[in-house]
Amino acid sequence: MKVQCVICDGQSQLDDDLPLAKKLRNRPIHTYMCHDCYERIKIKTEARLASGNFHLYQYDTKNNEF
């Protein structure tokens, strides 16, 4: 299966038997991000968390509030 990264527009080839390929085929809202872009976002997010200037808002399901 041929896929394209949503960030860098790089094209990759996925094996048709992979769970990710099945997810992308059956649920069109899911998007593909290449490994390089995923790692870059992961590192930058961890750096923001470590800086202390990043506040993660999580939804409280008990009180239905943020």
C-alpha positions, 0 to 999 in steps of 0.5 A: 500500500502506498501512503503519503505523510501528512507533514512532509508529503514523503511517500512510503510503501506499507505492507498490506498485512500490517495493522496500520495499513488496514486502519488507513484503508478502513477508516479514511479519517486516520492519517499517516505520519512517517517515522521521521516526522513522528520522532521530530514531533515527539522530541519537540513535545518532550522539550516543551514539557520539560521547559515548564511553559507547556500546560496539558489540558485534560478532560475530566470525565467525572465532572465533564470539565476541562 
